Amino acid sequence: MSSTQFIELVLNGLITGSIYALVGSGIALVYGTTRVLNFAHGELMMLAGYGVLLFSVTLGWPVLLAALATILLVMLLGAIIQRVTIAPLMKREDWAFNVVAVTIGLSIFLQSAAQLIWGEQFQGVPYFFSGVAVIGDVRMPWQRIAILLVALAVMGLCALVLFRTRLGRIIRATAQDAEAALAVGIPSGLVHTAVFSISAALAGTGAILLSPLVTVSPWMGASYLLKGFAVVILGGLGSFGGAVAAGFLLGLIESFSVSFVSSEWSNVVAFVFLIAVIWVRPEGLFAGRGA
């Protein structure tokens, strides 16, 4: 393997991993704070894909404005889902199974609604950034480089909010003990809603970055939901930082696997690695490092 091939594999792995990290960190944030596994997370990603398609292609808005409007709408949808479907169920003793069932049902409903509204055809979004970056013998489209840079910026901002702001301290206090947080005046219900909105924003960002590279369809989020859950398990359930690290690790494993096996087997290699980690370290690679 030449140095050029090695650098390209690393870059491709980091770019793919940044999407996995965005999706997985949102799932981890919700689980770490509320103990809810949101099986409709992939459909938030799918709706964000259609949102950016509507605003940037159909309505002709500038890319930045279209992306901002899409993220705000997805955040609002995430908050509505939490307040209308999940919050009432969490007041019951047997809420865990009920929430899983409801989010699975919501996932099916949103997929079916998307098919009814937009049809089953695959639709594309034009590249936001044109041209190719050339560094020595390494060539990489600016669109793919932008994915990595924007994803890093968004996850860095999210980490800054979680660990350096009052809102972050409130979220982490609620994650540690919601009842104790409520006793000292922290509105845990509103915190849970805020967390769902942040999680939706992370999923929406991933969809916006991906939409020029993959087609937008009602099933757009399904495969990334599976990778998101894999990332959460690898990183340790509820660990935001662990999910980010595991996302990049999974992306690198998939990227380098194509040097040894056919690209069709990259998913198999990734999930074999996941099974091996669960066998050796069931709590995840980065468990115990907090949100």
Phi, psi and omega in degrees: 000127180282165179296325178296315178298319180298313180297319179295321178295319179297313180298314179298321178295319179292323179294311177297317180297330180294325176291315177302320181294319178299313182292312183294322181293327176294317177297316181296321180297315179295314181294318182296331183266321188245348186064029178252131171263112185269102180281356175263008182299321179296328180286333172296322177296316180298316180294327176294323176299315177291329178297312180291329175296316180296309187287317186275326184261304183292313183268345176074025179290156172300150186303314183297317179293319178297318179295317180296315180297320180296314181296319179297319179294320180291322175299317178297319179295319177300318179295318180296316179301316181294314185287323188272319188254326188261314183304315179297325181289329184289352176278350181268158181291325183260038189292330189302308181294320181298320180294318177301313181298318182293317181290326174295315177298321179295322177300313180296318181298315182293322175298315180295321179296320179295320177296321181292321185278312187253352181084179184266357182287153178271133183237147184248154175244132180298156177301138175281329182232129180259167176093172182231133175277133180238117176234102186066237178265000183269127178238132182213128178302141179299330179300318180288322177296321179298324178303311182296314184294315180293318179299316178298318180296316181293315180292326176296318177297318179296317178297321178299317178296317184292323190248355184229007181233165178296320177301318179297319178296322178295317179298315182291327176293319178295322179296323182287318180198098184296322181292318178295321178297319178296324181295332180262013172099007178274121181285091186300327179298315179292326177297316178299320178296317179298320180295319177297323178294316179297317178299318178296322178296321178295316177296318180296321177298316178300317181294318180297317180293325183279332192305326177286343184261332179236157180284147177272128181206168179298343183253013185304320187272351188298310183292326180286334173297315178300315178295325178298316177295321177300318179297317180297319179292317179297317185280342184107122184307125176087359181265112180295309179297322178296321179294320179297312180297318181293327177298313178293322179297315180296320177298319179293321179297314179297318182297313183285338181295333182289349175283342185244330180227170178297150182300334178295341182264002184297322178294322178298315179300316181299316183282333172296318176299318178300314180297320179297319179295316179299322180295318184273320184223082187301332182281354180102160184291328186241025182296148177086005181259008174080173180289000000 
